[in-house]
């Protein structure tokens, strides 16, 4: 939803956004599931903004690449560079979910995560903003029962080239 709002310059989560082209590299869902989710999102916003023409953010299904030994963070960075060459108006890149492209041993180890994310800094410094989704566990049925009434949402991280993508 965040990418849709940034792509269209709409408020997201109570914050103003600045319109920018976005791309999602999704390593988890199939093309049909991604299309279904996008249709639901479009229906929601057509109801909220019936007179608005919406732009579509780019969705690149990557599930067929997951688990292949030749796909590394460097390969993903190369794909991003190639995409940005074709679409130089791109400012926001989302990668979902983190555990499917993370190249360290432990996705919850700060040192390893930092080492992985530092590889994105040259592209960040070139003006791109990155969003990665790091899904948190729901903790099993016992823990879920204790959380009744609480929100066990999935987490995300936003590595920005500056405040131009989402602003307060």
Secondary structure in CASP SS format (residue, H / E / C, confidence):
PFRMAT SS
TARGET T0000
AUTHOR 0000-0000-0000
METHOD secondary structure of the structure
MODEL  1
X C 1.00
X H 1.00
X H 1.00
X H 1.00
X H 1.00
X H 1.00
X H 1.00
X H 1.00
X C 1.00
X C 1.00
X C 1.00
X E 1.00
X C 1.00
X C 1.00
X E 1.00
X E 1.00
X E 1.00
X C 1.00
X C 1.00
X C 1.00
X E 1.00
X E 1.00
X E 1.00
X E 1.00
X E 1.00
X E 1.00
X C 1.00
X C 1.00
X C 1.00
X C 1.00
X H 1.00
X H 1.00
X H 1.00
X H 1.00
X H 1.00
X H 1.00
X H 1.00
X H 1.00
X H 1.00
X H 1.00
X H 1.00
X H 1.00
X H 1.00
X H 1.00
X H 1.00
X H 1.00
X H 1.00
X H 1.00
X C 1.00
X C 1.00
X C 1.00
X C 1.00
X C 1.00
X C 1.00
X C 1.00
X C 1.00
X C 1.00
X E 1.00
X E 1.00
X E 1.00
X E 1.00
X C 1.00
X H 1.00
X H 1.00
X H 1.00
X C 1.00
X C 1.00
X C 1.00
X C 1.00
X C 1.00
X C 1.00
X C 1.00
X H 1.00
X H 1.00
X H 1.00
X H 1.00
X H 1.00
X H 1.00
X H 1.00
X H 1.00
X H 1.00
X H 1.00
X H 1.00
X H 1.00
X H 1.00
X H 1.00
X C 1.00
X C 1.00
X C 1.00
X E 1.00
X E 1.00
X E 1.00
X E 1.00
X E 1.00
X E 1.00
X E 1.00
X C 1.00
X H 1.00
X H 1.00
X H 1.00
X C 1.00
X C 1.00
X C 1.00
X C 1.00
X C 1.00
X C 1.00
X C 1.00
X C 1.00
X C 1.00
X H 1.00
X H 1.00
X H 1.00
X H 1.00
X H 1.00
X H 1.00
X H 1.00
X H 1.00
X H 1.00
X H 1.00
X H 1.00
X H 1.00
X H 1.00
X H 1.00
X H 1.00
X H 1.00
X C 1.00
X C 1.00
X C 1.00
X E 1.00
X E 1.00
X E 1.00
X E 1.00
X E 1.00
X E 1.00
X C 1.00
X C 1.00
X C 1.00
X C 1.00
X C 1.00
X H 1.00
X H 1.00
X H 1.00
X H 1.00
X H 1.00
X H 1.00
X H 1.00
X C 1.00
X C 1.00
X C 1.00
X C 1.00
X C 1.00
X C 1.00
X C 1.00
X C 1.00
X E 1.00
X E 1.00
X E 1.00
X E 1.00
X E 1.00
X C 1.00
X C 1.00
X C 1.00
X C 1.00
X C 1.00
X C 1.00
X E 1.00
X E 1.00
X C 1.00
END
